[in-house]
């Protein structure tokens, strides 16, 4: 891609997200989401391959459907209340708006597009879709959190946690696995958004902070499947150690950072007299824990004195060591926040 085109696309992605995050009018927010969609599609189709074209088509159709539903909901709200203010949302419009934003983010049961789009994209584009592209819809969901119907958010959240865990178990492709991981973490966020919006925001921020170095390490090692990941120890023990800790942190095991938002969420739900919901979420998260532990086992089972489980070795890029050295302090910061948590 030419540098000028890439800079324009990057500028469009950044400005559109800032436009949505600072919007107070539903039409402005809708316009920002449309600009965001138009900007990311060339990034998906950067590879000259049929799979990337298919992914871009699926992404466009899904996002266009979600945008139409969002525009219909905001128009209905303006017709009934006479206001386009984002924070002034009535019950009927809220019922329509939550599924529209869930479809934008890729939460269950509107998750069908996310694993396929990530699989047909590069790892860099997959990183953008699972982190930056979720900022705008989550910001809107946070702004309307006082008007959300808790029954709908609880249902979407539980479905997302279940689908994210169940779908990731039988995956061998790292991009699809990270897509289902994103769906599961979205479930925790959406479940809590109507009870404790600030904790939900903290949860998704910590997820983005953990997934970003993990995706960058996958880029540095050119790892796309579980098989190729199992040979990383013989080339870079530091990379393998950091990736193992990040995966365990994303699984939510104490005392790593990923346990922090889960602990706060379960505590908040129990405080609001929702112990059954909290217990169900904790049990469903064991599904996600299963494929995280399987991935970490493949990473660490090849550590000395054992031998490698795979014969598919690859030639690493020259800048691999520099990338690992730069990501090491970031990754260590992302897995050691829990001791600073005020209890």
Secondary structure as the mmCIF struct_conf table of DSSP 4:
data_model
#
loop_
_struct_conf.conf_type_id
_struct_conf.id
_struct_conf.beg_label_comp_id
_struct_conf.beg_label_asym_id
_struct_conf.beg_label_seq_id
_struct_conf.end_label_comp_id
_struct_conf.end_label_asym_id
_struct_conf.end_label_seq_id
HELX_RH_AL_P HELX_RH_AL_P1 UNK A 3 UNK A 21
TURN_TY1_P TURN_TY1_P1 UNK A 22 UNK A 22
STRN STRN1 UNK A 25 UNK A 25
HELX_RH_AL_P HELX_RH_AL_P2 UNK A 26 UNK A 44
TURN_TY1_P TURN_TY1_P2 UNK A 45 UNK A 46
BEND BEND1 UNK A 47 UNK A 47
BEND BEND2 UNK A 49 UNK A 49
HELX_RH_AL_P HELX_RH_AL_P3 UNK A 50 UNK A 81
BEND BEND3 UNK A 82 UNK A 82
STRN STRN2 UNK A 85 UNK A 85
TURN_TY1_P TURN_TY1_P3 UNK A 86 UNK A 87
HELX_RH_AL_P HELX_RH_AL_P4 UNK A 91 UNK A 105
TURN_TY1_P TURN_TY1_P4 UNK A 106 UNK A 106
TURN_TY1_P TURN_TY1_P5 UNK A 108 UNK A 109
BEND BEND4 UNK A 110 UNK A 110
HELX_RH_AL_P HELX_RH_AL_P5 UNK A 112 UNK A 119
TURN_TY1_P TURN_TY1_P6 UNK A 120 UNK A 120
BEND BEND5 UNK A 121 UNK A 121
HELX_RH_AL_P HELX_RH_AL_P6 UNK A 123 UNK A 130
TURN_TY1_P TURN_TY1_P7 UNK A 131 UNK A 132
HELX_RH_AL_P HELX_RH_AL_P7 UNK A 133 UNK A 143
TURN_TY1_P TURN_TY1_P8 UNK A 144 UNK A 144
HELX_RH_3T_P HELX_RH_3T_P1 UNK A 145 UNK A 147
HELX_RH_AL_P HELX_RH_AL_P8 UNK A 150 UNK A 169
TURN_TY1_P TURN_TY1_P9 UNK A 170 UNK A 170
STRN STRN3 UNK A 173 UNK A 173
HELX_RH_AL_P HELX_RH_AL_P9 UNK A 174 UNK A 193
TURN_TY1_P TURN_TY1_P10 UNK A 194 UNK A 195
HELX_RH_AL_P HELX_RH_AL_P10 UNK A 197 UNK A 221
TURN_TY1_P TURN_TY1_P11 UNK A 222 UNK A 222
STRN STRN4 UNK A 225 UNK A 225
HELX_RH_AL_P HELX_RH_AL_P11 UNK A 226 UNK A 229
TURN_TY1_P TURN_TY1_P12 UNK A 230 UNK A 231
BEND BEND6 UNK A 232 UNK A 232
TURN_TY1_P TURN_TY1_P13 UNK A 233 UNK A 235
HELX_RH_AL_P HELX_RH_AL_P12 UNK A 237 UNK A 251
TURN_TY1_P TURN_TY1_P14 UNK A 252 UNK A 252
TURN_TY1_P TURN_TY1_P15 UNK A 254 UNK A 255
BEND BEND7 UNK A 256 UNK A 256
TURN_TY1_P TURN_TY1_P16 UNK A 257 UNK A 257
HELX_RH_AL_P HELX_RH_AL_P13 UNK A 258 UNK A 271
TURN_TY1_P TURN_TY1_P17 UNK A 272 UNK A 273
HELX_RH_AL_P HELX_RH_AL_P14 UNK A 275 UNK A 300
TURN_TY1_P TURN_TY1_P18 UNK A 301 UNK A 302
BEND BEND8 UNK A 303 UNK A 303
TURN_TY1_P TURN_TY1_P19 UNK A 304 UNK A 305
BEND BEND9 UNK A 306 UNK A 306
HELX_LH_PP_P HELX_LH_PP_P1 UNK A 307 UNK A 308
BEND BEND10 UNK A 309 UNK A 309
HELX_LH_PP_P HELX_LH_PP_P2 UNK A 315 UNK A 317
TURN_TY1_P TURN_TY1_P20 UNK A 318 UNK A 319
HELX_RH_AL_P HELX_RH_AL_P15 UNK A 320 UNK A 334
TURN_TY1_P TURN_TY1_P21 UNK A 335 UNK A 335
BEND BEND11 UNK A 336 UNK A 336
HELX_RH_3T_P HELX_RH_3T_P2 UNK A 338 UNK A 340
#
